[in-house]
Amino acid sequence: MPARTKRTYNLSAESVRRVRELASEYAVADTQDRVVEIAIDRLHREKRDELEAARWAEAAQDPEFRRDMATIREVMRDGDEWPR
């Protein structure tokens, strides 16, 4: 089991109620701590994915990047595609 660190956060009563409800009523996780970890993981993944999407969108506007992608596309179409 990974090392655990005890932390104290000041949450609203509503947030605490929701965490308890997610654990007990909806069985999202077996503990309230795990509910919080799942929520943090999801939020972190969302933000990371948003940043990655923004970077790809920015790259798609870059003429040099577009040329590089076109070159790669042509190289990959060398008549020896896989699978056959």
Secondary structure, DSSP 8 states (H G I E B T S, - for coil): ------------HHHHHHHHHHHHTS-SSSSHHHHHHHHHHHHHHHHHHHHHHHHHHHHHT-HHHHHHHHHHHHHHTSS--S--
